[in-house]
Amino acid sequence: MIAREVERWGETIGRSIDPSELEPLNQTLVEMAQGVSATAYLAALERMQNWARGVAAWFAGFDVLLLPTVPEPAFELGRSPAS
């Protein structure tokens, strides 16, 4: 995705973007993407979509997934944290 965005911006500004103009992480991601074939990309996309379908199927029997949002136990029912 990053590699395509860099190409797209190059098209927008009318010149190719040199890798030295990118931040180090983006430069690394572009270099990694250049070594991935279209078939390998599509295979990875298929695996990702299959996983997502599995997650969606698991959620089919549930309305909501509740997760803790703070690393502390909840306060006792009937008592507010201020008391």
C-alpha positions as CSV (number, residue, x, y, z in Angstrom):
1,M,0.0,0.0,0.0
2,I,2.7,2.5,0.9
3,A,4.6,1.7,-2.3
4,R,1.5,2.4,-4.4
5,E,0.9,5.7,-2.4
6,V,4.4,6.8,-3.1
7,E,3.9,6.1,-6.9
8,R,0.5,7.9,-6.8
9,W,2.1,11.0,-5.2
10,G,4.9,10.9,-7.7
11,E,2.2,10.9,-10.5
12,T,0.5,13.8,-8.7
13,I,3.6,16.0,-8.4
14,G,4.8,15.0,-11.9
15,R,8.1,13.3,-10.9
16,S,9.2,10.1,-9.2
17,I,9.9,10.2,-5.5
18,D,13.4,9.2,-4.6
19,P,13.6,6.8,-1.7
20,S,15.9,9.1,0.2
21,E,13.0,11.6,0.4
22,L,11.0,9.1,2.5
23,E,11.1,8.5,6.2
24,P,13.1,5.4,7.1
25,L,10.1,3.2,7.9
26,N,8.3,4.2,4.7
27,Q,11.5,3.7,2.7
28,T,11.8,0.2,4.2
29,L,8.2,-0.7,3.4
30,V,8.6,0.5,-0.2
31,E,11.7,-1.6,-0.6
32,M,9.9,-4.7,0.9
33,A,6.9,-4.2,-1.4
34,Q,9.1,-4.2,-4.5
35,G,10.1,-7.8,-3.7
36,V,6.5,-9.1,-3.6
37,S,4.9,-10.5,-6.8
38,A,1.3,-9.8,-7.7
39,T,0.5,-13.5,-7.1
40,A,2.0,-13.5,-3.7
41,Y,0.1,-10.3,-2.9
42,L,-3.2,-11.9,-4.0
43,A,-2.5,-15.0,-2.0
44,A,-1.9,-13.0,1.1
45,L,-5.1,-11.0,0.4
46,E,-7.0,-14.3,0.1
47,R,-5.6,-15.5,3.5
48,M,-6.6,-12.2,5.1
49,Q,-10.1,-12.4,3.7
50,N,-10.5,-16.0,4.8
51,W,-9.5,-15.1,8.3
52,A,-11.9,-12.1,8.3
53,R,-14.7,-14.4,7.2
54,G,-13.9,-16.7,10.1
55,V,-14.0,-13.9,12.6
56,A,-17.3,-12.7,11.1
57,A,-18.8,-16.2,11.4
58,W,-17.7,-16.4,15.0
59,F,-19.4,-13.1,15.7
60,A,-22.7,-14.3,14.1
61,G,-23.9,-15.7,17.4
62,F,-23.1,-12.6,19.4
63,D,-24.4,-9.0,19.5
64,V,-21.4,-7.5,21.3
65,L,-17.9,-8.3,22.5
66,L,-17.0,-6.7,25.8
67,L,-13.4,-6.2,26.8
68,P,-11.8,-4.5,29.7
69,T,-10.7,-1.0,29.0
70,V,-8.6,-0.3,32.1
71,P,-6.0,-2.5,33.8
72,E,-7.8,-2.4,37.1
73,P,-10.7,-4.5,38.4
74,A,-14.2,-3.0,38.3
75,F,-15.6,-1.4,41.4
76,E,-18.2,-3.3,43.4
77,L,-21.8,-3.1,42.2
78,G,-23.7,-0.5,44.1
79,R,-20.6,1.5,45.0
80,S,-19.3,4.4,43.0
81,P,-15.5,4.8,42.8
82,A,-15.8,8.2,44.6
83,S,-17.2,6.6,47.8
